[in-house]
Amino acid sequence: MRPILVMLFVAGVLGVEACSGSHEPPHDHTVPTAAAPARPGEELDVPSLLALSIDEMGRRVGPQRPIPAGFTDPTLAPLVQRNVPLDSTTVFHSRGLSMVVTYNYHSRRVSDLLLLGSNENELMRRAKLQLDAPHYLVLPVFQTHHPTQLLGLRVLAVAQSE
């Protein structure tokens, strides 16, 4: 899928917001873009971001952006429908990648990252992800209305037991 189609999908097709925004200051609405083909040096060490607080992440990758109106994470839609409280959510754009980041508002700890894009191999390479990494999981997230089309990759930290 072309990046402009993903932008349109993210901006308008999804019906329910992922975050109420009640904990966040008002922002201008911007639309995250899909990962475009990388230019040299356009990689981001996403695994290193999982251990950061949302504030540290902002210092490392740039300012937070608001979640676009109408965007919902397809994997969280059932929780939204059941009125289950969700963590806070924001968007970061860094080095050509767009990330929807979920975090706990009170602890400021990042829960997970959703890298937006339709090319799994390109996202894996640009985000420096490995499928066999012991400290995080990479899961595909598919579009709600087109379940065979990739929306992006969710990256979750795995708790290490000693």
Steps between C-alpha positions, in 0.01 A plus 500: 500500500629844420582738789227746398237227521620403847480868602144519373412177673652608830344845482148419397394139475537396862204609705582527871785689664762293683544749780255740653771764522377592845853481640664679213528868414315608184697445179457571135385186319764350274494176308774242547647385173603153400863409489639623171798329336803581709776734404847419632514559876119488544494227760376517856600262779145424613593225751700756698188719528295237685678559832453877489236713664280702266694813601837338424362379168399854411852621571648224286266497196335841501174660605178310558227540244129448561309194394305588185126543544326173425810279540467184701737215547318193361625280782358741760159542333333225709617672819364835381165339421487353854598839652819357653735784606799528268848633553596833349603498136706737289684505168867558423658552158871427486736418216217434259312267737167570667436336836181490702623468858288380789612589851374515858416861579587471870824299481596651159628152393458397136276194460549432131573654162305463177718575196276605212567367153398230257840346422598265782856440379568872458360579846705221659820623336448870565396444862790259564260226610564125514229236523707281733599772749466381861389834654218604266229360272411624153138443399325596177195725527253485214254763384152469645306519173768324293623215723753377244676838477768589752448820703833464679705308754439502875813474713450379859762470771526155658552481874825322576483237776813416687 
